[in-house]
Amino acid sequence: MRIDMRRDLTAALKNRDKTAAAALRSALAAVENAEASDADLPAAADSEHVAGGAVGVGAAEAERRVLSEADVRAIVAREADERSVSAQEYERLGRADAAERLRAEAEILGRYLGPDR
């Protein structure tokens, strides 16, 4: 799914489709944020230059999480649902233009989820 989304983001940027580009960028960023590790970095050795600084090659590196296809799908579904809920709120507030844009973004993300969403 992620490969398809990246490919479609490139196409949206080439076609200057701002709605698709915004939706895909946001969803891909949410997936990448979910991959970020919560693990603390290893304890740093004493550094005379930076208090608490990590010393040595790779000392500040942390493993990223590996997400399953189901995890990625759940993140994209959550992103689409958030847009749908926000669109309803904008509609209630009389902001039809913003609601329409969010519905279009939700529809774009929904394409990656299939009909059984």
Salt bridges, closest charged atoms under 4 A:
ASP4 OD1 - ARG7 NH1 3.03
ASP8 OD1 - ARG7 NH2 3.34
GLU32 OE2 - ARG6 NH2 2.98
GLU35 OE2 - ARG2 NH1 2.59
GLU35 OE1 - ARG64 NH2 3.72
ASP38 OD2 - ARG65 NH2 2.62
GLU48 OE2 - HIS49 NE2 3.66
GLU79 OE1 - ARG83 NH1 3.04
ASP81 OD1 - ARG117 NH2 2.80
GLU89 OE2 - ARG92 NH2 2.43
GLU91 OE1 - ARG103 NH1 3.42
ASP97 OD1 - ARG95 NE 3.61
GLU105 OE1 - ARG83 NE 2.69
GLU105 OE2 - ARG101 NH1 3.32
GLU107 OE2 - ARG111 NH2 3.75
ASP116 OD1 - ARG73 NH2 3.48
